[in-house]
Amino acid sequence: MVEQQDQSKQSAAAQQAGATVVNVIQERKDGNGLGIGGFVLALIALFVSWVPVLGWIIWILGAILSLVGLRKQPRGLAIAGTIISFIDFILLALVISACSAGVSMM
């Protein structure tokens, strides 16, 4: 109550001085940090899937974050991260099978 009176006195003084008082109210938009993180990691893993250990670690983290991000709103990037993680899994399986085929031919 006291703060409102102080604010009204300050705005009245500012208006008398010729200044314009503008009250700005910003709405906080909640994002899906886990979904965004999962999407980014899945996208990075898509490009480094040919690196054996690094690609696997980044893929696992991206898949986990994307799947957990599916529980929060908005879900768009979490769904995209899950789909890209599935594609990453297929690429990783192809890399592993190509490496094992190459080793068996030796």
Secondary structure, DSSP 8 states (H G I E B T S, - for coil): -HHHHHHHHHHHHHHHTT--------------HHHHHHHHHHHHHHHSTTSHHHHHHHHHHHHHHHHHHTTSS--HHHHHHHHHHHHHHHHHHHHHHHHHHHHHT-
